[in-house]
Amino acid sequence: MADSPLLALPGGSILQFLLMTLPLLGVYLYFLYLAIERPSIANPNDERYLEDRIKLMDILYTYLATLVPFTALLVYLLWFVRKRRTLSRRYETDAITILGNVEYDESYYAAGEDRNALQNVVGWAMNGFTLRQNYGRIVYDLERVANHPACNYEERRGKNLSGTIKKKVRVYYRYPREQVSILVIPNYPYSGQPKIDMEADWAAFAKDTGLPSEDQAALADTLAGPVETPQVLSRDRSIGVLVVSALWICFLLGASLFLCFQIDRIDEFYEDEDGEAAWTVFYCMVGGVVPLVALGGNFIRWKIYEHWMLKRGRKSRKGSRRDDAEPDASEQGSYVQMT
């Protein structure tokens, strides 16, 4: 997954996300009802005392375990997304423009690409989740980067830029293209991204998310059919998911705190309920595990994503394409000429 990290949540509405969590909320409200009722039956003289029951300690573990992914999602939306947008905007202000190709295939791995058994399993899984539709490959010549007037990488680093780079990238326009504009940050020669797809990404930051209608119409005419583009996490939907996640966190924290008090009340009646252990678990999870996973996990994910954007790519010294090179006849039917 480090080769192509998921940039945003899959397309869909905030209503879909809310409906997905409602069944879980129903179950957790039932657990909360059991916690409210438990002190009333915590009496050996009550006929319900010996009935099978769900331990409140187990419910506490469930609440605190669920708190981890929702907190991680909140940190992702508040911190990771902002960092990703800042990095994306660097291409608008700092990048140089060269020419290169965009390859696109419905398969997660390119045809003929060598891969081991684990990669086959990953490819199958990615195809199953349709992430293959969101990624393509760009191919560009490092000499074009080195020859650009704004690039002084060779002078600063003392390294010659030569060969061809093939790099997996996120694409919004899902079709192969030849000799299109590629944005490259001069300090990172492997940072190439197709310009038209980066512009679509910048459009996703705006309140009115969507790709320009004139571009869609032009591409549809060029390809003799509609252009299918993946949905991304728009600003409005991002805020909606953020609100739902925050409400879940408040509910889980409040319910977990309430459970600790309830376990304190009944621990003298049940050997498998321990109030002191409940408070210890609560403090360790809320003060240690949850922030560690949410902050540390998103930080590691960010470093992987940053490396993938700026430094990831496969270099080849064969097949370098110059500006005046003509495409093979076999390639002319499978690419769309654009500038």
N, C-alpha and C positions, 0 to 999 in steps of 0.2 A: 504493500500500500504506500510505501514511501515514494515509489516511482510516480504515483498519481494520486496525491491526497485529495480527499473530498473537500471542495472549497466551500460549499454551502449546503444547507438542507435541501432535499429534493423538492421540486416544484409542488405547489399545492396551496390551499388557502389556510388561514388561521383557524377557520371553522373545522377543517379536517383534523388539524392538530388537536383542537379542543375535543372533538368527538372521539379521537383515539385514546384520550386519557380519561374520558368519562367512565368507562367500565372499571378501570382501576380505582377511580375515586369512589365508585359505589362499593367496591369490596373494602376499601380502607375506612369508609364511613361505618360499614358493618363492624369492622374490628373496633372502631371507636365506641360503638354502641355496646359491644361486649365488655370493654374496659369500664364503661360507666356502670353497667349492671353487676360487674363482678363483686364488689364489696357487699352487695345485698345477699349474695349466696355464699359468701365466705364464712360459713357457720356450720360446724359439724352436725348441728341439729336440723339444718335445712335439708329437705329431701333431694334438692338439686346439687348438693355439695359433692356427691360421689359420681355425678354424671361426667361423661367425657367433655373435655373443655379444651379450648385453645389457650395455651399459656400466654400471659401478658408479656413475659420476657421475649417470647417468639415474635409477638406483634411488634414489640419495641425494635427488635433486630430488623424486622421487615421495613418499618418506617425509616430507620436510620440508613439502611442500605439503599432505599429509594431516594433518599436525600442526596446521595452522591451524584447520580447522573443529572438530576435537575440543577444542582449547584454548578456542575461542570458545564452544562448548557448555558446557564446564566453568565458564567465567566467567559465562555466562548462568544456570546453575543455582545457583551460589554467590552471585552478586551481583544480577543482574537480577530473578530470582524473588523474592528477599528484599525488594528495593525495591518491586516490584509489590504484594506482600502488605502491606507497610507502608502504601502509598498506599490500597489497598483497605480496610484497617482504619480509615483516617481517615473513611470514610463511616459507619462504625459509631459513631464517637465524636464527630465534628464536624458531620455533615451535618444539615440540616433536611429535613422531609418535606412535599412538596406533592403535588397530584394532576396526573396527565398521562396520555397515551396511549402505548401501545407498538404500533408497526406491525411486521408481519412478513410477508415475502414470500420465496418460494423463489428468486427471482431475485436476483443480487448487487446489481443496481441497481433502484430502484423504477420501476414502470411509468410511462411518460411523462416520466421524468427526462432532461433534455438531456445528451448526452454526445458526445464527439468519438471519432475512430477509435481513438485509443490507449485510451480508457476502454472502448470496445467489446471490444478485445482483452483488456484486464485482466478485464473482466466475464466473458468467455468462459473465460479461464483459471481464475478463481476458482470459477465454476460447475463446471468440470471437476474441481477439487480439493475440491469440496463445502464450501468455506469459507462459502458462502452460508448454510448451515444454522446457522452460529454467530453471525450478526449480524442485528440488527433496527434499528429506528429508534424513538426516543422523541420525543414532541412535548409541550411544556409551555409555559406562559405565564410570561414573565419578571416580570410584575406580581405573580404569586403569590409569587415569590421575594422581591421587594421588600417586599411587605406582611407577610411573616413577621416576628414580633417579634424573632427572633434575628438577622435580617439588617440590617446597617447599611452595606451596600455603597454605597448612594446618598450617604449622609452622608460616608463616607470618601473616595470617589472623585469626588464631585460630578457623577455621571452618572446619568441617569434610566434605569431598567430598564423597557423596554416592548417589546412585540412577542412573537412566538412563536419558539421555538427548535426546530429539527429536527436531531437528532444521531444518528449511527450508533453503536450500542453492542453489546457482547457480550451475548448472551442465552442462558440455559440452558433456559427454557421457551419453546418455539418455536411460538408462536401469537399472534395479535393480541389486545390487551387495551385496555380503555377505563377511564379514571378510576381508575387504580391509583396506589399510592404511589411517588413519585419522590424519591430522595435527592439533595440538592444541597448542596455545601459553600458556605457563605455568601460566602466570599471569591472564589469562582469561579462566577458565575451560569451559565456554560455547562457545568458539571461534572455535570449530571444523569445518574443511573443508576437503572434500575428496582430497587426495593428487594428484591423476591423473588429476582431474579437475582443481586444482590449477596450475599444470604444464602446462595445456592447456592455462590457463589464462596468465601465464608468457610468453608463446610462442606468445600470441597476442601482447605483448609489442614490439616484435622484428620487424624489417623491413619486413622480409619475414614471414608473418603471416600464421599460419596453424598448424594443429596437425601433429605430426610425422607420416609419411606414414607407417612405420613399425607397429606402434601401431594400426593404422586403419586396416591394413591387418590382424593383429593378432586377433583383436576384431571381425572382419567380419567372420573369420574362426570359432571363438568360438561361435558366435551367429547364425551361418549359414545364414548370410545376412549382408548387408552393415550397418554400424553404422552411424546414422544421427546426425550430430552435428550442433548447431546453429552458425551462423556467428556473429562475434563481430567486434567492431570498431577498425580496425587495425591502425597502426601508419600512414601509407600513407593516408588512408581514413580520419583519424582524421585531418591531415594537410589540406586535400582538403576541408573538411567541415569548418575548421577554416578559410580558405581563403575566401570561399563563404560568410560566416557569417560576416567577416571583411568588405568585399565589400558592403554587404547590409547595414551595420552600417554606412559606409562612405556615401553611397547614401542617406539614410534616414536623416542623420544629415545635409548634404548639401541641400537636398530638403526642409527640415523643415526651415532651415535658410533662404533660398530663398523665401519661402512662407511668412515668417514674413516681409521681405522687400516689397513683393508684396501687402500684406494686408495694410501695411503702406501707400502705394501709392493710394489705392482705398477706404480707410475707410471713406473719406469725401463724397463719392458717394453712399455708401450702409450703411444703418442703422445696418445691421446684420454683418458687418465686422468691427472689432476693432483692430487697430494696437497695442495699448498699451496692450490689453488683450492677443494678440497673443504672444508678447514678454514675458509677465508674464508666460504664459503657457509653452513656450519654455524653459525658465530658470528653472522653477519648475520641469519640466519633466527631462531635461538633467542633472540638478544639484542635483536633489533630488530623484524623483520616480524611474528613471531608475537604478542608482547605488544601491539604497536601495533594489529594487526587485532582481536585478542581483546578488549582493554580499550577501545580507541577505538571499535570497531564496536558493542560493547554499550552504551557510553556514549551514542553517537548514537542507537541504537535506543531507549534509555531516555528520552532527551529527546523523541523523536518520540512515544513512548507516553504520556509525562506530558502533553504538549501535547494529544494526542488525548483523553485522559481529562478534563482540566480546562478546556481552552480551545477545543476544537474544536466547531463547530456552525454551522448555517446559520440566520441570523436573518431573520424575515419579520414585517412589520408588519400583514399581513393574516391573517385566520383566527384571531385571538386568541380563546381559549375561557375564559369565566368559570366560577366554581364553580356558578352556577345555570343554566348553559346546558344545553339539551337536545340530545342527538345527533340528527342527521338520521335520517329513517326508513330511508334507504338504508344507514346505518351500523350500525343495530341488529342486522342479521343477521350481521355479520362480526366483531363484537367480543364478548368475554366480560366482563361486569360484575364487577369485583373491587374490594376496598378494601384 
